[in-house]
């Protein structure tokens, strides 16, 4: 079994990283990404406050 020098292994790893980076570098989408968590939270909170308001209104009648 032939030993590969450590420096060659590191160069190979670095080359793989650079190749992957070069592939992804030009893949840029300038649109704002949707914040799904905040959108879902907003809907849940709106439902919660609507229900809270209904229950408060029914108590006050």
C-alpha positions in Angstrom: 0.0 0.0 0.0 1.4 3.3 -1.0 1.4 6.2 1.5 0.0 9.5 0.3 1.8 12.5 1.8 -0.2 14.6 4.1 0.3 17.7 2.1 -1.2 16.0 -1.0 -4.3 15.0 1.0 -4.7 18.6 2.2 -4.4 19.9 -1.3 -6.9 17.4 -2.5 -9.4 18.4 0.2 -8.8 22.1 -0.5 -9.3 21.5 -4.2 -12.6 19.7 -3.6 -13.8 22.6 -1.4 -12.8 25.2 -4.1 -14.6 23.2 -6.8 -17.8 23.1 -4.8 -17.6 26.8 -4.0 -17.0 27.6 -7.6 -20.1 25.7 -8.6 -22.3 27.4 -6.0 -20.8 30.9 -6.2 -22.9 31.9 -9.2 -26.1 30.5 -7.8 -27.5 33.6 -6.1 -31.2 34.3 -5.8 -31.7 38.0 -4.8 -35.4 37.5 -3.7 -36.1 37.7 -0.1 -36.5 34.2 1.4 -39.9 33.5 3.0 -39.8 33.3 6.7 -42.1 30.4 7.2 -41.8 30.2 10.9 -42.8 33.9 11.4 -45.6 33.5 8.9 -47.0 30.5 10.7 -46.6 32.2 14.1 -48.4 35.3 12.9 -51.4 33.1 11.8 -51.4 31.2 15.1 -51.3 34.4 17.1 -54.0 36.0 15.1 -56.3 33.0 15.7 -55.4 33.0 19.4 -56.3 36.7 19.8 -59.5 36.4 17.8 -60.6 33.5 20.1 -59.6 35.5 23.1 -61.5 38.5 21.9 -64.6 36.3 21.3 -64.5 34.8 24.7 -64.0 38.2 26.3 -67.0 39.5 24.3 -69.2 36.7 25.3 -68.3 37.2 29.0 -69.1 40.9 28.8 -72.6 40.3 27.3 
